[in-house]
Amino acid sequence: MAWTERVQSDNPCVMPLTLYNTLTRRKEPFEPLDPKQVRLYVCGPTVYDRAHIGNGRANVVFDVLYRLLRDTYGRDHVRYVRNITDIDDKINAAACKNGEPIGALTARTAAAFHEDMAALGTLPPDIEPRATDYIPQMIAMIERLIANGHAYVAEGPPISCCGSRPTRNCRDGTVPGDAAGRAGISSARR
């Protein structure tokens, strides 16, 4: 059955997929931007230590979603990307504590992560980029965000400025235009 027939089926057993949108804070019907190429991007682990229950839980949840999307739209019409964060203060501290090079630590813990996720029966992503392979692109994106008024530099790293797009809500609970939101303070910390 073609993807259009599966998605537009009159079969009462085929239920529409409804997901919680953290941006609008509502459950909404899932409508891919392109049903012929559904894209799923998932933040992967920061590889400084063995996987923990939170890593496992997140991967099982997204594995279920990945399988559902593949079943709904067809295996060849879904692309699952999960990154590996292999540059971070926690990684630097762990490598220093262990007396090993950062690359050795991240290679070892990423391999252990893959073994653990395979033991849980989750499918690997189609693509798994490492943060260190995209540093120039990240810097360029941050510079564009700052230049376009969507982020600013305070003491420390750049902060996203949700108020620059008044039609959108911030995922952290801040309200666009709110002084605390512009300062990067979430409502949970106010």
Disulfide bonds with the S-S distance in Angstrom:
Cys162-Cys170 2.34
